[in-house]
Amino acid sequence: MKKVLLCQRLVQKLKESTKNRMQIDDNHQSTIQSNESCMVMLKELKRCVHAIWSLLPAFCRKPTDVPEIFPKIAKRIGENLYNKELAIYSLAALRNLFKCDHSVQCVVGTFGKNFLPILFNVYTNENENSRIDQDLRYPLYIVITHMIRCMLLLDNNDTKSMEMYHNFFEKLITILKESPGSDFRRIALIEIVDAFLWTPEGLNSAEIEYIYEKIARPLISDSKSPVDQKKGFRLIEPIVQSKSIICEEFRTKHMEAIINLLINLMENDGDDKILRSPSSRAYALRLLNSE
């Protein structure tokens, strides 16, 4: 009798255990289904977000309401630049606005003080997990150059735009001198200096001299990296080609020394000189032909 009761209790325990397990399995299955539904919804939401933002570049082709609308969306466009997936739409929209007439470019330029710090941070970000995709770096660079140029288009009697322009350049040089970081970040900073030289007429003589003496010439004569040398040549080229009075004064003062430097580098076959890279020589010849 005791054995029968013991067996009955054991069977009952097994039934209860099985029932509980089935309830757990049902709950687990329900949780899985719920998670799958959420994932589907998230994918659809993501698709909708991309679909909406993909319209922005088209709206920025020859718009007629920029003075009224752009101030309302400028902040959101800037925030999108930090988003690896949505940055492409903000970049395309800004590039389209830069192709518009002078009045539109001036409206965008008034937000240069807001956009440039974001653009600088995104361009120099060296974190592999959050930095912008490689194929977007050149479009980002182009946007930086145009944003800098638009700041110079502003007609401010109190010279605030020029003050911002020079303040940004000064901060850039300070970072490059004091904390350039890795090679990736250092090169990115030099490329932003190059972006300022798309409009060299905005720089003063001291800034032009600094670029040549402290950045460009060491990159050309001291570095053994063809990449660095090409960066140096690219920094000098717009100065040599510019028709501004300051750049003409620079050429009068330095052009003979630049030519002699390039000739010596190309003629020297020693191991300590490295203008043996075909691409570096091509940049050097192009610079010589610019004069």
C-alpha positions as CSV (number, residue, x, y, z in Angstrom):
1,M,0.0,0.0,0.0
2,K,2.8,2.3,0.9
3,K,4.5,1.5,-2.4
4,V,1.3,2.4,-4.3
5,L,0.9,5.7,-2.5
6,L,4.5,6.5,-3.2
7,C,4.1,5.7,-6.9
8,Q,1.0,7.8,-7.1
9,R,2.8,10.8,-5.5
10,L,5.7,10.3,-7.9
11,V,3.3,10.3,-10.9
12,Q,1.6,13.4,-9.6
13,K,4.9,15.1,-9.2
14,L,5.9,14.2,-12.7
15,K,2.6,15.5,-14.1
16,E,3.0,18.8,-12.2
17,S,6.6,19.1,-13.4
18,T,5.5,18.4,-17.0
19,K,2.7,20.9,-16.8
20,N,5.0,23.6,-15.4
21,R,7.5,22.9,-18.1
22,M,4.9,23.2,-20.8
23,Q,3.8,26.5,-19.4
24,I,7.4,27.7,-19.4
25,D,7.8,26.5,-23.0
26,D,4.6,28.3,-24.0
27,N,5.7,31.5,-22.3
28,H,9.1,31.2,-23.9
29,Q,7.6,30.6,-27.3
30,S,5.3,33.6,-26.8
31,T,8.4,35.7,-25.8
32,I,10.2,34.6,-29.0
33,Q,7.2,35.5,-31.1
34,S,6.9,38.9,-29.4
35,N,10.6,39.6,-30.0
36,E,10.3,38.5,-33.6
37,S,7.4,40.9,-34.0
38,C,9.4,43.7,-32.5
39,M,12.3,43.0,-34.8
40,V,10.0,43.2,-37.8
41,M,8.5,46.4,-36.6
42,L,12.0,47.9,-36.0
43,K,13.1,46.9,-39.5
44,E,10.0,48.5,-40.9
45,L,10.5,51.7,-38.8
46,K,14.2,51.8,-40.0
47,R,13.0,51.5,-43.6
48,C,10.5,54.3,-43.1
49,V,13.1,56.6,-41.5
50,H,15.5,56.0,-44.4
51,A,12.6,56.6,-46.9
52,I,11.7,59.9,-45.3
53,W,15.2,61.2,-45.0
54,S,16.1,60.1,-48.6
55,L,13.7,62.8,-49.8
56,L,15.7,65.6,-48.2
57,P,18.4,66.0,-50.9
58,A,15.7,66.3,-53.6
59,F,13.9,69.1,-51.5
60,C,17.3,70.9,-51.4
61,R,17.6,71.2,-55.2
62,K,16.8,74.8,-56.1
63,P,14.5,75.4,-53.1
64,T,12.5,78.6,-52.8
65,D,11.9,78.7,-49.0
66,V,15.4,78.3,-47.6
67,P,15.3,81.4,-45.4
68,E,12.1,80.2,-43.7
69,I,12.7,76.5,-43.5
70,F,16.4,75.8,-43.2
71,P,16.7,77.4,-39.7
72,K,14.0,75.0,-38.5
73,I,15.7,71.9,-39.8
74,A,19.4,72.9,-39.5
75,K,19.8,71.3,-36.1
76,R,18.4,68.0,-37.1
77,I,20.5,67.9,-40.3
78,G,23.6,68.5,-38.0
79,E,22.6,65.7,-35.6
80,N,22.2,63.3,-38.5
81,L,25.9,63.8,-39.4
82,Y,26.7,61.8,-36.3
83,N,24.6,58.9,-37.5
84,K,26.6,56.6,-39.7
85,E,23.4,55.4,-41.5
86,L,21.7,58.8,-42.0
87,A,24.8,61.0,-42.6
88,I,24.6,60.4,-46.3
89,Y,21.3,62.3,-46.6
90,S,22.5,65.3,-44.7
91,L,25.7,65.5,-46.7
92,A,23.8,65.2,-50.0
93,A,21.3,67.9,-48.9
94,L,24.0,70.3,-47.9
95,R,25.9,69.7,-51.2
96,N,22.7,70.5,-53.1
97,L,22.3,73.7,-51.2
98,F,25.8,74.7,-51.9
99,K,25.0,74.5,-55.6
100,C,22.2,77.1,-55.3
101,D,22.6,80.8,-55.7
102,H,24.4,83.2,-53.5
103,S,21.5,84.0,-51.2
104,V,20.9,80.4,-50.3
105,Q,24.6,79.8,-49.7
106,C,24.6,82.8,-47.3
107,V,21.7,81.3,-45.3
108,V,23.6,78.0,-44.9
109,G,26.8,80.0,-44.1
110,T,25.1,81.7,-41.1
111,F,25.0,78.2,-39.5
112,G,28.7,77.6,-40.2
113,K,29.5,78.1,-36.5
114,N,27.1,75.2,-35.7
115,F,28.0,72.9,-38.5
116,L,31.8,73.2,-38.6
117,P,32.4,71.8,-35.1
118,I,30.2,68.8,-36.0
119,L,31.9,68.3,-39.4
120,F,35.3,68.5,-37.8
121,N,34.5,66.0,-35.1
122,V,33.0,63.6,-37.6
123,Y,35.9,63.9,-40.0
124,T,38.6,63.4,-37.4
125,N,36.8,60.6,-35.4
126,E,39.2,57.7,-35.3
127,N,36.9,55.2,-33.4
128,E,36.4,52.3,-35.7
129,N,32.9,51.6,-34.3
130,S,31.5,55.1,-34.8
131,R,33.6,56.8,-37.5
132,I,32.0,57.6,-40.8
133,D,32.3,55.1,-43.7
134,Q,35.3,55.5,-45.9
135,D,33.2,56.1,-49.0
136,L,31.6,59.1,-47.3
137,R,34.8,60.8,-46.3
138,Y,35.3,62.7,-49.6
139,P,31.7,64.0,-49.7
140,L,32.2,65.1,-46.1
141,Y,35.5,66.8,-47.0
142,I,33.7,68.6,-49.9
143,V,30.9,69.8,-47.5
144,I,33.6,71.1,-45.1
145,T,35.3,73.1,-47.9
146,H,32.0,74.6,-49.0
147,M,30.9,75.4,-45.5
148,I,34.1,77.3,-44.9
149,R,33.7,79.2,-48.2
150,C,30.1,80.1,-47.3
151,M,31.2,81.7,-44.1
152,L,33.3,84.1,-46.3
153,L,30.3,85.0,-48.4
154,L,28.5,86.5,-45.4
155,D,28.2,90.3,-45.5
156,N,28.6,91.3,-41.9
157,N,29.7,94.9,-41.2
158,D,30.9,93.8,-37.7
159,T,33.2,91.2,-39.3
160,K,31.8,88.4,-37.1
161,S,32.0,85.8,-40.0
162,M,35.7,86.6,-40.5
163,E,36.3,86.3,-36.8
164,M,34.6,82.9,-36.7
165,Y,36.6,81.8,-39.8
166,H,40.0,82.7,-38.2
167,N,38.9,81.3,-34.8
168,F,38.1,77.9,-36.4
169,F,41.5,77.9,-38.2
170,E,43.3,78.9,-35.0
171,K,41.7,76.0,-33.1
172,L,42.5,73.6,-35.9
173,I,46.2,74.6,-35.8
174,T,46.3,74.4,-32.0
175,I,45.0,70.8,-32.1
176,L,47.4,69.9,-34.8
177,K,50.3,71.2,-32.8
178,E,49.4,70.0,-29.3
179,S,47.3,66.8,-29.7
180,P,47.3,65.4,-33.3
181,G,46.7,61.9,-32.0
182,S,47.1,58.9,-34.4
183,D,48.3,59.1,-38.0
184,F,44.7,58.8,-39.1
185,R,43.7,61.9,-37.0
186,R,46.8,63.8,-37.9
187,I,46.2,63.3,-41.7
188,A,42.5,64.2,-41.2
189,L,43.5,67.5,-39.5
190,I,45.9,68.3,-42.3
191,E,43.2,67.7,-44.8
192,I,40.9,70.2,-43.0
193,V,43.8,72.7,-43.3
194,D,43.7,71.9,-47.0
195,A,40.0,72.6,-47.0
196,F,40.7,76.2,-45.7
197,L,43.0,76.6,-48.6
198,W,40.2,76.2,-51.1
199,T,39.6,79.9,-50.2
200,P,43.1,81.1,-49.4
201,E,42.1,84.7,-49.8
202,G,40.4,84.4,-46.4
203,L,43.7,83.6,-44.6
204,N,46.1,86.3,-43.5
205,S,49.8,86.4,-44.2
206,A,50.8,84.9,-40.8
207,E,48.4,81.9,-41.3
208,I,49.8,81.3,-44.9
209,E,53.3,81.5,-43.6
210,Y,52.5,79.0,-40.8
211,I,51.0,76.5,-43.2
212,Y,54.1,76.6,-45.4
213,E,56.8,76.7,-42.8
214,K,55.3,74.4,-40.1
215,I,53.1,72.0,-42.1
216,A,53.7,71.9,-45.8
217,R,57.5,72.1,-46.1
218,P,58.2,69.6,-43.3
219,L,55.8,67.2,-45.0
220,I,57.7,67.5,-48.3
221,S,61.3,67.6,-47.1
222,D,61.4,65.7,-43.9
223,S,58.8,62.9,-44.3
224,K,59.6,59.6,-46.1
225,S,55.9,58.9,-46.8
226,P,54.6,59.6,-50.3
227,V,51.2,60.2,-48.7
228,D,52.6,62.9,-46.5
229,Q,54.5,64.5,-49.4
230,K,51.4,64.7,-51.5
231,K,49.6,66.4,-48.6
232,G,52.4,68.9,-48.5
233,F,52.2,69.6,-52.2
234,R,48.4,70.0,-52.0
235,L,48.8,72.6,-49.3
236,I,51.2,74.7,-51.3
237,E,49.4,74.4,-54.7
238,P,46.3,76.6,-53.9
239,I,48.6,79.3,-52.4
240,V,50.7,79.4,-55.5
241,Q,47.7,79.5,-57.8
242,S,45.6,82.0,-55.9
243,K,45.4,85.6,-57.2
244,S,44.9,87.2,-53.8
245,I,47.3,89.9,-52.8
246,I,48.5,88.0,-49.7
247,C,49.3,84.9,-51.8
248,E,51.1,87.0,-54.4
249,E,53.3,88.4,-51.6
250,F,53.9,84.9,-50.4
251,R,55.0,83.8,-54.0
252,T,57.3,86.8,-54.2
253,K,59.0,85.9,-51.0
254,H,59.1,82.0,-51.2
255,M,58.7,80.8,-54.8
256,E,62.4,80.7,-55.6
257,A,63.1,78.7,-52.4
258,I,60.2,76.3,-53.2
259,I,61.4,75.7,-56.7
260,N,65.0,75.0,-55.5
261,L,63.7,72.7,-52.8
262,L,61.7,70.6,-55.3
263,I,64.6,70.5,-57.8
264,N,67.0,69.3,-55.1
265,L,64.6,66.6,-53.9
266,M,64.0,65.3,-57.4
267,E,67.7,65.3,-58.2
268,N,68.9,63.7,-55.0
269,D,69.1,59.9,-55.4
270,G,70.3,59.2,-51.8
271,D,68.4,57.0,-49.5
272,D,67.6,59.8,-47.2
273,K,65.4,61.6,-49.8
274,I,62.3,60.0,-51.1
275,L,60.9,61.9,-54.1
276,R,61.2,58.7,-55.9
277,S,57.5,57.9,-55.8
278,P,56.0,58.6,-59.2
279,S,52.9,60.1,-57.6
280,S,55.1,62.4,-55.5
281,R,57.1,63.5,-58.5
282,A,53.9,64.2,-60.4
283,Y,52.6,66.5,-57.6
284,A,56.0,68.2,-57.6
285,L,56.0,68.8,-61.3
286,R,52.4,70.1,-61.2
287,L,53.4,72.5,-58.5
288,L,56.3,73.7,-60.6
289,N,54.0,74.2,-63.6
290,S,51.6,76.3,-61.4
291,E,54.0,79.2,-61.3
